[in-house]
Amino acid sequence: MQLALRVLRVDRRTQVSTVLTALGVAVATGLVLLLVSLPFATQSRAERTLWQNPSFWPSEVAHPTVSWAGSEDEIDGQRITRIDVAPLVDRADVPLPPGIDRLPAPGEMLRSPELAHLASGRPAAELADRFNASPAGLLGDEALMYPEQLVVLVGHTPDTMPANATELAALGDGEAHLDGLLALLAGVGVVVLLVPSLVLVASASRLTAARRERRLAALRLAGATPAQVTKMVAAETGLAAVAGAVIGVAVSPVLHSLATWVAWDGGTWFDHDFMLPWPVVVAVAVAVPVLVVGAAVAGLRRVVNTPLMATGGHTRKPLSKGRLLIVPVAALAFFWSLSMASESQGAMLPVLVSLGFLMWSPTVVGPWVTSALGGFFTKTWRRPSALLAGRRLRDDPKAAYRASAGVVLAVFAGSMALTLMPSLESEAGYFSQYKDNVLYLNTDTEHVGEVVSATDAGLRRYGLAQRAAQVGQVSLRGGPDGFYQGYVVSCSDAKVLLPTSPECASEPAIYAPSGVTLAGLRMESVSEDGAETTDTTETTETLMALPSDAKLVTSDSIGSVLIDPALLPSGAPLTSVDVAVPADDTSRESARTALLAASGGAQVISKEMKLGQQDTQLADLRRVTVIGLVTASVLGGLSAAIATAGSVLDRRRTFGALMAAGTPVRTLARALRAEAALPALVSTIGAGALGTAVGVGLFGLVSESVPVFSPWLAAPIVLGALVALLAASVCTPALNRVRAEPLADE
Amino acid sequence: MTSLLSGRGLVKRYGTAYALAGVDIDIAAGEVIAIVGPSGSGKTSLLHVLAGILKADDGTITLGGQRIDQLSETKRSELRRSEFGFVFQSGMLVTELTAEENVALPLLLGGRDRNMAISTARTWLVRLGLGGKEARRPGELSGGEAQRVAIARAIAHRPKVIFADEPTGALDTKTGHATVNALIEAAKETGAAVIIVTHDRELAAMVPRTVAIRDGRIEQPVTAL
C-alpha cells in the first residue's frame, strides 16, 4: 500500500489512470445499482397498486368485506383505471390500503390528482360524467402506480356493482407480481452494460500497464515474490476501485432520479421506487471493485511467471486456433437454454447466464481475429502504415483488440434489440368483430335494454346523432363450413357496426355466406356452468327456432350469419350480448362517456384500448433500447479512446524517435487508426451477426412467427464502426503531444 | 573544406537557463566529429538544434549553404527524413518490427517501394555483420546488435549527416567501440558526415575531431576548415 501511494503521489500518468479507473468503476457501480433496482421498482409499484390490479383473483375468501370490480378506460390515448367498490360489511370495517383515507359512499368517487386536474379542464360530457359519481376527495401517492396515473375509485351499493364484480377480504388483498418483461430487460441490461463498463475500467487501468509491468518485472527480478507483487497490484487497483465504488454509490441517487423520468407502462416513477435494500447496495459496491481487482491481478500472469518477457520485443507465441471454438460452444449453450426456457415456461436464469457467456466470447475470439488480420497485413503490406499496424496487431492482438471490445459489445446489444423490435412490432395487431370506430361493451340479456336506453339518453343529452345498438351473438353449427358465428343485429345496424355486411333486403331477413341453408343450421346452447351442450333430439324444436319461411339472403361478402332480431325466437341461447356505438373523432369521448355512465363500470372496448397497451409496451421497449444502446456506445467509445491514447503513451519513446527522425505524424496516425479501426470493423460485423442470431432466438421464446429483419439492423454496425474510427482519431492529438517533445521520457 | 552544416550564434533557453549560449560550429561533408561535455553542458541540445528537432531561440543554421533554421516543422521533418539519419542511445527500434523492417522504415517513409526498401535493408544488415538476423526482433538481439540495426536504419537512405546521441551509452566498452567503428565505416561508404554526442572521452578520441562544450559554450576553438 505504501508503494502504491508513493507511485500515485509522484507519477502523473498513474494519477490520470487512477482517476479514470475510479470514474469507470463509479459508472459501473452506478449502472449496476440502477439496473438491479428495476425489479424492486416494479415490485414497489405492484404492491402499491394491488387494489387496482384487475387480473388478480383470490382463490378463496372466507370473510369478504368488499365487492370489487376493475376496468380500464382511456382518454386521448391515456389509460384510466377504474375501480368500483361496495362494502359488504360496515364501511368503516373495510381494511384500506395506504393512500385511500376512506371507502367512497355510493355515488361518490376518489380520484387521482392528475385525473381530477384533467377532468377540471374537460367538458363533463367527455370525462367527468363517465363515473356517475361526485368527487369526494383525492387518492394519495401511496395508492398510485406512478405520479401522473389516471385512476378513480367509485363507490356503490352491492346491488349496483358491475356484473363481473368479485368479493375480496380487503381492498388491496393479494400478492404483488413483478413486471416480468422489465425484470428480464434489467437482467439483460446488467449483462449488456456491465461488460462495457468493466472494459472502460480495464482501458483506464491499462494506461499505466506497460510501465507498471516494467516496474513489477524489475521488482520480481530483484527478488519480490509473486505474492508480494500481487499484493502491490491489488493495493494500487484497489485504491481506485474502492474510491470509484464509493463515488458510484454516492451518485447513484442522481442516476435514480434521472431514471424516474423514463416512462414505463404508461408513466414515470416515484423517487422512492428505486430505493434498494442496503444489503444489495453493499453487495454491488463490494462486487464491482472485487471484479476489477481480480481482473488486474489476473493480468499479472506474465510478470509473475516470466518477468524477463515483460520487457517486450520478443516474438510471442501465436494465439491458439482453439479460441474460435468458444463461439459455437457459447451459441449452442445459449440456444439449448432457450429451448429449455420455452419448454419450462420461464427458466430465464440459464438464458441470462448463457447470454453473458455468449457476450464474453468475443473477448476470446476477438484477439485471434485481430492477430489473423495482423498476419494478413504483414504479408500483404505496401505502405509503412500498413506494416506498422499489421505488426502491432500480430504482436499484441489482445492489447489491440481491447480498444474495440466495448464497441463490439454495444453492437451486439444493439443488433439483438433491433432484431427483436421490428419483430415484436409486427406481432402487434388488433382484431375485432366491429369496425375500428365502434365502441362497445359486453353486458347480459337481463340488463341490455336498460343499458341501450341509458346510453341513448346520454347521447341525446350530449347532442350526438348516433344511437346505441344491441348486438347478440350465437354459435351456429352446420352448413358447408360446419361452424358459423352468428350476430343478432338488424341489417342497417350491421352496415354501421360490422366490417362486412350485405346489401339489405326490404324486410327482416337472415343473411348468410353463400352455400348455407336454414335447414342445415342449428344453434348451440351454453349451460349455466359454461359447458357447451348439444342435444340433437331437442335441436329442431328448441335451439333453432328460426321461422322456416324466414327470408334467407346469401352473399359472398360476409363470413358470418346475421339474424334480424325480429326473426329470433324468444329464449334463443345468446352466447353474449354487446351494446355498440359508432363514433368519429369529434364524438368519441362523449360517446364513450354515454356508454360508461349507462353501464355503471363495465369495460368499454375500442381499437385505441386494445392497441394502446401494445403501443405503450413497444414504445417502452424502444425507449430503453435506445437509452441502453447509446449508453453502451458511449462507454465503448470512451474505452476505445482511452485504450488508443494509452497505446500511444506506452510507445511514446519509439514514436518520439520516429518523429525526431522525420516520420510525419500523419503516417503514424494512419497506422494507429488502422490498428484501432480494423479489429473494430471486423469484430462489429461479427458481433452484429451474433446479436441478430441471439435476437432471433429470444424472439422465438415469445412468438412462433417469422422474425422481421429491418434495414435498421445495419445501424449498430455503422454506429460501432463510427465510434471505433472516432475513438481512433484521438491518436492524432496524442501524437501531437509527443511531437512537441519527441525525445522526452514523459 | 567547405562546410556542409553550419551553426552561427546558436542560443537555446529553457526558462532563464541557457542550454546554448551562442555556439558557432561547422561540419564538413564526410567529416566525423565528437561533441563531448559533462551532463548538462548543452551537447544534446546542440545536436537537437543542428538536426532541426528543436528550434533555436537565436542564431542561424545552414545546410549546403541553405538556411534551414527558418523552415516550418513540416519542412524540417522532411529534411530529417531525407537528409539526416539518427542513432539514439537505446536504439529506439520499433519493437514489433523485425530488424530488416526497422531498417527499411525510413526508406518506405521516403516513398521507396517495398521490395527495394527491404532489399536495401538486407544489404546494410549484411554489411554491418547481421546477416542471418534480418527476421529477428529487437528483443532477440544483443545490445550491440540492436545498435548496429539502428546504424543501418540511420544510413540506409544515404543521408548527408548522421546524428548519434550517446550511441554507446547502454553498451559495454568493447561493444561500444566496435559500434562506433561500424558507424564510422558505414558513413565512409556513403560519404555522410557523422556527429557523435558522448560524455566518453575515450570514445571521442576515436574520431578525428572533437569539440568540447560546457555551460552552453564551445570550450575549444573550432578547428579551422
Interface residues (C-beta under 8 A of the other chain):
Chain A: T311 G312 G313 H314 T315 W381 R382 R383 P384 L387 L388 R391 R392 R394 D395 D396 R653 T654 G656 A657 L658 M659 A660 A661 G662 T663 P664 T667 R739 P742 L743
Chain B: H48 A51 I53 E73 T74 S77 E78 L79 R80 R81 S82 F84 G85 F86 F88 S90 M92 L93 V94 T95 E96 L97 E101 L105 P106 L108 L109 D113 R114 R137 P138 G139 E140 A154
